[in-house]
């Protein structure tokens, strides 16, 4: 039977979110209903509310989540009722050209639930990133559920569902940071600090945090930065070069996603070094640079989508590292809140006073 639950909905562009009663249909053959335990408040949710993703309102927000499988469709084999899972928005299809080329982290046809959740009046909801987890329960495809250690703190491990995985993966997967590397990270919010933690885990010996906010630089040091650069008072490129023997860093990660920060990343790397763009630009942003600079400096210029992760491969491993005390995921949880606190959490995120607010249900 369809279920009615509480959920946070963005009904119109730029308007405050509201708590609504929504209807969750019975799962389709490959669908799963998950009782949500915790869900992080991510910048992407705010982008949805502001109409920065698309205009398919109303949106069911929330996607950085963990929970317990409550019911399953009759063809589901990937999970069982009672499994503790972290939700992901890359449920690889196995059939698209990226999957068939052995690069499923680029999957172009990821799965979502076959049915729509609705408002009380029958209006169909657009779930954020195909998940929609600011809710007591949500409906997803079985491939969007990744089983992890059930003894883990749901508020902590759920962050792997988006921002923290994006940052960790930008360093470890896309940037291929390895032992002895020098790494600079521009922008020390949640994603940037996760990149710093990933660089530390991968064995980088020089990890430079670059930001204009002294508070964020303190967060970065706590998560593994060996040096900090206050870009509000010094030239960031010159500072990174000075800290790397005058050469620049082996890997520079732009966790901001603006033309000016990408240029800083480009010129702050060593010859034949790697630039990783993980911050998300807006569609109107453009970049103009001398083409000879691209040719003469060599190296790699990469974009990182979801940290180039494979949830089935990466989530359980990273949760195990967290449980072993080798990956301090708990440091990303700034506060634990309720559904009614999400608008306030958006404001704190905008001001840069939190790494992550996490809704507990």
C-alpha positions as CSV (number, residue, x, y, z in Angstrom):
1,X,0.0,0.0,0.0
2,X,1.2,3.6,-0.7
3,X,2.6,5.3,2.4
4,X,2.3,8.9,3.5
5,X,5.4,10.5,5.2
6,X,6.9,13.9,6.1
7,X,9.3,15.5,3.6
8,X,11.0,18.8,2.8
9,X,9.8,20.2,-0.5
10,X,10.9,23.2,-2.6
11,X,7.7,24.3,-4.3
12,X,8.9,27.4,-6.3
13,X,12.2,29.1,-7.2
14,X,13.8,30.9,-4.4
15,X,11.0,30.4,-1.9
16,X,11.7,28.9,1.6
17,X,11.2,25.1,1.8
18,X,8.3,23.6,3.6
19,X,7.5,20.4,5.4
20,X,4.8,18.5,3.4
21,X,3.0,15.2,3.5
22,X,4.0,13.2,0.5
23,X,2.9,9.8,-0.9
24,X,5.4,7.0,-1.6
25,X,4.0,4.4,-4.0
26,X,4.6,0.7,-3.7
27,X,8.1,-0.1,-5.1
28,X,8.4,-1.2,-8.8
29,X,10.2,-4.4,-9.6
30,X,13.7,-2.9,-9.1
31,X,12.8,-0.3,-6.6
32,X,13.5,0.0,-2.9
33,X,11.9,2.0,0.0
34,X,14.5,3.2,2.4
35,X,13.7,4.5,5.9
36,X,16.0,7.5,6.1
37,X,18.2,7.7,9.2
38,X,20.2,10.9,8.3
39,X,20.8,13.2,5.4
40,X,23.4,16.0,5.0
41,X,22.5,19.5,3.8
42,X,24.4,19.9,0.6
43,X,25.0,23.0,-1.6
44,X,23.3,21.1,-4.4
45,X,20.0,21.1,-2.5
46,X,20.3,24.9,-2.3
47,X,21.0,25.0,-6.0
48,X,17.8,23.0,-6.6
49,X,15.8,25.4,-4.4
50,X,17.2,28.4,-6.3
51,X,16.4,26.9,-9.7
52,X,20.1,26.5,-10.5
53,X,19.7,22.9,-11.6
54,X,16.5,23.0,-13.6
55,X,12.9,24.3,-13.2
56,X,11.1,21.0,-12.6
57,X,9.5,22.1,-9.4
58,X,8.3,20.9,-6.9
59,X,11.6,19.3,-5.7
60,X,11.9,16.7,-3.0
61,X,15.2,17.8,-1.6
62,X,18.0,15.8,0.1
63,X,20.4,13.3,-1.4
64,X,23.4,12.8,0.9
65,X,21.8,10.1,3.0
66,X,21.9,6.8,4.8
67,X,19.1,4.5,6.1
68,X,17.6,1.0,6.3
69,X,15.9,-0.9,3.5
70,X,12.2,-1.3,4.5
71,X,10.7,-2.9,1.5
72,X,11.8,-4.1,-2.0
73,X,10.3,-4.8,-5.4
74,X,9.9,-8.4,-6.5
75,X,12.9,-8.3,-8.8
76,X,15.4,-6.8,-6.4
77,X,18.5,-8.9,-5.7
78,X,21.0,-6.2,-4.8
79,X,19.8,-5.5,-1.2
80,X,17.5,-7.2,1.4
81,X,15.1,-5.8,3.9
82,X,17.0,-4.6,6.9
83,X,20.2,-3.7,5.1
84,X,21.9,-0.5,6.3
85,X,22.8,1.5,3.1
86,X,24.3,4.7,2.0
87,X,22.4,6.2,-1.0
88,X,24.2,7.2,-4.1
89,X,23.2,8.9,-7.4
90,X,25.4,6.9,-9.6
91,X,23.6,3.5,-10.0
92,X,25.7,2.3,-12.9
93,X,23.7,0.7,-15.7
94,X,26.4,-1.7,-17.0
95,X,25.2,-1.2,-20.6
96,X,26.1,2.3,-21.8
97,X,29.2,3.0,-23.8
98,X,31.2,4.2,-20.7
99,X,30.3,1.0,-18.8
100,X,31.2,-1.2,-21.8
101,X,34.5,0.6,-22.1
102,X,35.4,-0.4,-18.5
103,X,34.9,3.1,-17.1
104,X,31.6,2.8,-15.2
105,X,32.4,5.8,-13.0
106,X,31.4,7.8,-16.1
107,X,28.1,5.9,-16.5
108,X,25.8,7.9,-18.8
109,X,22.5,6.1,-18.0
110,X,22.3,5.7,-14.2
111,X,19.2,4.2,-12.7
112,X,16.5,5.9,-10.7
113,X,13.2,4.7,-9.2
114,X,10.6,3.6,-11.8
115,X,7.7,5.5,-10.0
116,X,7.2,9.0,-8.8
117,X,6.6,10.2,-5.3
118,X,3.9,12.8,-5.1
119,X,2.4,15.6,-3.0
120,X,-0.9,14.9,-1.2
121,X,-2.8,16.3,-4.2
122,X,-1.1,14.0,-6.7
123,X,1.5,16.5,-8.0
124,X,4.6,14.6,-9.0
125,X,7.8,15.4,-7.2
126,X,11.3,15.7,-8.7
127,X,13.7,14.1,-6.2
128,X,17.1,15.8,-5.9
129,X,19.7,13.8,-7.8
130,X,17.1,11.0,-8.1
131,X,17.0,10.4,-4.4
132,X,15.0,12.9,-2.3
133,X,16.0,12.1,1.2
134,X,14.8,15.0,3.4
135,X,12.0,12.7,4.3
136,X,11.1,10.0,6.7
137,X,11.3,7.5,3.8
138,X,12.2,7.6,0.1
139,X,11.9,5.5,-3.0
140,X,15.0,4.7,-5.0
141,X,16.4,2.2,-7.5
142,X,18.1,-0.8,-5.8
143,X,21.4,0.3,-7.5
144,X,21.3,3.5,-5.6
145,X,21.7,1.6,-2.3
146,X,25.2,0.6,-1.2
147,X,25.5,-1.7,1.8
148,X,28.0,-0.6,4.5
149,X,28.9,-1.5,8.1
150,X,25.6,-1.3,10.0
151,X,27.4,-0.3,13.2
152,X,28.5,3.0,11.6
153,X,27.0,6.4,12.6
154,X,24.4,7.2,10.0
155,X,25.0,10.9,10.2
156,X,28.7,10.5,9.4
157,X,28.7,7.8,6.7
158,X,25.8,9.2,4.9
159,X,28.0,12.1,3.8
160,X,29.8,9.8,1.4
161,X,26.6,10.0,-0.7
162,X,27.7,13.3,-2.2
163,X,30.1,16.1,-1.1
164,X,32.6,14.2,1.0
165,X,32.9,11.5,-1.7
166,X,33.3,14.2,-4.3
167,X,36.3,15.7,-2.5
168,X,37.9,12.4,-1.5
169,X,37.5,11.1,-5.0
170,X,38.9,14.3,-6.6
171,X,42.2,13.6,-4.8
172,X,42.3,9.8,-4.7
173,X,40.6,8.8,-8.0
174,X,40.7,11.7,-10.4
175,X,43.9,13.3,-9.2
176,X,45.6,10.0,-8.5
177,X,47.5,11.5,-5.6
178,X,50.2,9.2,-4.4
179,X,52.9,8.9,-1.7
180,X,55.2,11.9,-1.6
181,X,53.1,14.2,-3.8
182,X,52.5,17.8,-3.2
183,X,48.9,18.9,-3.3
184,X,47.1,22.3,-3.2
185,X,43.4,22.6,-2.6
186,X,41.6,25.9,-3.5
187,X,38.4,26.3,-1.5
188,X,38.2,24.7,1.9
189,X,34.5,24.1,2.4
190,X,33.2,20.5,2.7
191,X,34.3,19.3,-0.7
192,X,37.7,21.0,-0.5
193,X,38.4,19.7,3.0
194,X,37.4,16.2,1.9
195,X,40.0,16.5,-0.9
196,X,42.6,17.4,1.8
197,X,41.6,14.4,3.8
198,X,41.9,12.2,0.7
199,X,45.3,13.6,-0.1
200,X,46.5,12.9,3.4
201,X,45.1,9.3,3.2
202,X,46.8,8.8,-0.2
203,X,50.2,9.7,1.3
204,X,50.8,13.3,0.1
205,X,53.5,14.9,2.1
206,X,52.8,18.6,1.3
207,X,49.1,19.6,1.5
208,X,48.4,23.2,1.0
209,X,45.0,24.7,1.8
210,X,44.0,27.9,0.0
211,X,41.0,30.0,1.1
212,X,40.1,33.6,1.9
213,X,38.4,32.6,5.2
214,X,40.6,32.0,8.3
215,X,38.0,29.8,9.9
216,X,37.9,27.5,6.9
217,X,41.7,27.3,6.9
218,X,41.6,26.1,10.5
219,X,39.2,23.4,9.5
220,X,41.6,22.4,6.7
221,X,44.5,22.1,9.1
222,X,42.4,19.8,11.3
223,X,41.7,17.5,8.4
224,X,45.3,17.2,7.2
225,X,46.6,20.4,5.6
226,X,50.3,20.9,6.3
227,X,50.3,24.5,5.2
228,X,47.6,27.2,4.7
229,X,47.4,30.2,2.4
230,X,45.1,33.1,3.1
231,X,44.3,34.2,-0.5
232,X,42.7,37.4,0.8
233,X,46.2,38.8,1.8
234,X,48.7,37.1,-0.5
235,X,49.0,35.9,-4.1
236,X,47.8,32.3,-3.9
237,X,49.9,31.1,-6.9
238,X,53.1,32.6,-5.7
239,X,52.5,31.2,-2.2
240,X,51.9,27.6,-3.5
241,X,55.1,27.9,-5.6
242,X,57.1,29.1,-2.6
243,X,55.9,26.2,-0.5
244,X,56.9,23.7,-3.2
245,X,60.4,24.7,-3.9
246,X,59.4,27.3,-6.5
247,X,57.9,24.7,-8.8
248,X,54.2,24.4,-8.0
249,X,52.2,21.5,-6.7
250,X,52.0,18.0,-8.3
251,X,48.2,18.1,-8.1
252,X,46.0,21.2,-7.6
253,X,42.3,20.8,-6.9
254,X,39.9,23.6,-7.6
255,X,37.0,23.0,-5.2
256,X,35.4,26.4,-5.9
257,X,34.6,26.3,-9.6
258,X,35.2,29.8,-10.8
259,X,37.3,31.0,-13.7
260,X,39.7,32.9,-11.4
261,X,40.2,29.9,-9.1
262,X,40.7,27.5,-12.0
263,X,43.4,29.9,-13.4
264,X,45.1,29.9,-10.0
265,X,45.0,26.1,-10.0
266,X,46.5,26.0,-13.5
267,X,49.4,28.3,-12.7
268,X,50.0,26.9,-9.2
269,X,50.8,23.4,-10.5
270,X,54.2,22.1,-11.4
271,X,55.1,21.5,-15.1
272,X,53.3,18.3,-16.2
273,X,51.2,18.5,-13.0
274,X,47.5,17.8,-12.7
275,X,44.6,20.2,-12.3
276,X,41.3,18.8,-11.0
277,X,38.1,20.8,-11.2
278,X,35.6,19.5,-8.7
279,X,33.8,22.8,-7.8
280,X,30.8,23.2,-10.1
281,X,30.7,26.3,-12.3
282,X,27.5,28.0,-13.4
283,X,26.5,27.9,-17.1
284,X,27.4,31.5,-17.7
285,X,31.0,31.3,-16.7
286,X,33.7,31.4,-19.4
287,X,37.5,31.1,-19.5
288,X,40.0,32.9,-21.7
289,X,43.6,32.0,-21.6
290,X,46.6,32.0,-24.0
291,X,46.6,28.6,-25.8
292,X,50.4,28.5,-25.7
293,X,50.2,28.2,-21.9
294,X,48.3,24.9,-22.2
295,X,50.9,23.6,-24.7
296,X,54.0,24.7,-22.8
297,X,53.0,23.4,-19.4
298,X,51.8,19.9,-20.3
299,X,50.2,17.7,-17.7
300,X,46.6,16.9,-17.2
301,X,43.5,19.0,-16.9
302,X,40.6,17.0,-15.4
303,X,37.0,17.4,-14.2
304,X,35.9,15.2,-11.4
305,X,32.3,14.0,-11.4
306,X,31.2,12.6,-8.0
307,X,34.9,12.0,-7.3
308,X,35.0,9.5,-10.2
309,X,33.7,7.0,-7.6
310,X,32.1,3.6,-7.9
311,X,29.9,3.4,-4.8
312,X,30.1,-0.4,-4.5
313,X,33.9,-0.2,-4.5
314,X,34.5,3.0,-2.6
315,X,31.8,3.4,0.1
316,X,32.5,0.2,2.0
317,X,36.2,0.8,1.9
318,X,36.0,4.4,3.1
319,X,33.5,3.4,5.9
320,X,36.0,0.7,7.0
321,X,38.8,3.3,7.1
322,X,36.6,5.6,9.1
323,X,35.9,2.8,11.6
324,X,39.6,2.1,11.9
325,X,40.2,5.7,12.8
326,X,42.2,6.4,9.6
327,X,39.6,8.7,7.9
328,X,38.1,11.3,10.3
329,X,34.7,11.6,8.6
330,X,33.1,12.6,11.9
331,X,34.9,16.0,11.7
332,X,32.7,17.0,8.7
333,X,29.5,16.9,10.9
334,X,29.2,20.4,12.3
335,X,25.7,20.0,13.7
336,X,22.8,17.6,13.9
337,X,19.4,19.1,13.1
338,X,15.7,18.2,12.4
339,X,13.7,18.6,9.2
340,X,12.4,22.0,10.4
341,X,15.9,23.4,10.6
342,X,16.8,23.1,7.0
343,X,16.2,26.7,6.0
344,X,18.5,27.8,8.8
345,X,21.1,25.3,7.7
346,X,21.0,26.8,4.2
347,X,21.8,30.2,5.7
348,X,24.7,28.8,7.8
349,X,26.0,27.1,4.7
350,X,25.8,30.3,2.7
351,X,27.7,32.2,5.4
352,X,30.4,29.4,5.5
353,X,29.9,28.7,9.3
354,X,29.4,25.0,8.9
355,X,31.1,22.1,7.1
356,X,27.9,20.0,7.2
357,X,24.6,20.3,8.9
358,X,23.0,16.8,9.0
359,X,19.3,16.0,9.4
360,X,18.6,13.1,11.7
361,X,15.3,11.3,11.4
